[in-house]
Amino acid sequence: MHCHRAQALAPVPYRRQAVMSSADALASSSGSSIEETLVIDFDNDADPECTVITIEGKDQSDLLMSLTGAFTTSGVVVNSASIQSDEGKVLDVFRVTTMEGDKVGR
């Protein structure tokens, strides 16, 4: 799958984190409250054009809205997403770029 250039809101400096909880990261970025810790993996090697962000953890109310809000606030463009939820757990995979079409963190 290739990334396609998309449009997003004005860029904001991006903060890279391996593990995020609502109190420490997502809630502060998006204004929403996420109660459980999420494991977030950033991979710049899995896709030739995009950064692949994999999010695993307990399914929570407003999780997807909080994640996409944090991406927008950070100036990250979501090019594609795979959203999965099973038995109270989520496995979400986002292929993202910067507003300029580059991988995140480069």
N, C-alpha and C positions, 0 to 999 in steps of 0.2 A: 504494500500500500504506500502510495506517495503522498506527501503533504502538499496541499494546495494553499496558495496565499489567500488569507482571509483578512477581513477588516475588523479592528477592535477599537476600543476607546483609547484615549490619550495614554501614553506609556507612563508607568511608575516604576521606579527601581525594583528589580526582582530579587527576592530573598530565597535562597536555596536551603532546604532543610530535609533531613533524612527521616525524622520522626516529628509529627506535628500533633498537638492537641488543640482543642478549641480555645482553651484559655490562653495558650501561648502563641497561636498563629492564625488559624482560620477565623476565629471569632474577631480577632483584632483587625484582620484584613477585610472581612465582609460585614461585620456587625451582627452576624448570626451566632447562635450558641450551639456548639457541638460538644457533647458531654464525654465522649470516649476518645481514647488515643487512637490515632490512625497511623499505620506504617506507610510511608510514602517513599518510593524509589524513583530516582531520576536517572535515566539511562541515555547517554548521548551516543552509544555505540550500536544500539539495536535497530536503528532506522537511519538511512543515509541522509535524510533531509530534516528530520524532526527529533526533538527530545521526547522520549517516551516516559510518561509519568504513570506509575502504577500505584494505586491506592487500595490498601486492604485494611479491613477492620469491621467493627460492629456496625450494622446498618442503623442509621439514625434519622430522625425527622429533620428535614431540610438539609441533609448532607450535600446532595447534588447542587442545590442552590448556593450553599456556602462555598463549595469548591469553585464553582464557576464565577462567583463573586470575587473570590480571592484571585483567580486567574485574571479577571478583568482589571481589578485594582492594581495588580502587578504588571500589567501591560503584556500579558501572555495571550497569544492567539491559539484557540483550540481548533486544530485542523480536522481531527476526527476523534471519536470516543467510542469505547465499548463499555457499557454499563451493565453489571451483573449483580444480582442480589439473590441469595439462596440461604434459607434457614437462619436469617438474621445477620448474615455476613455479606459484605460487599467486596467485589473485585472490579475496580474501575480502571480502565486504561485510557489515557489521553495522549494523543500525539500533538505536540505543541511547538510553536515557534515564537520568536519575538515579533514585534510589529514589523521589523525589517525583513522577516523571513528567515532569520538565522536560528540555530539551535540555542536553547536557553543556557546561559552561563558561559557562553564563549565570546 
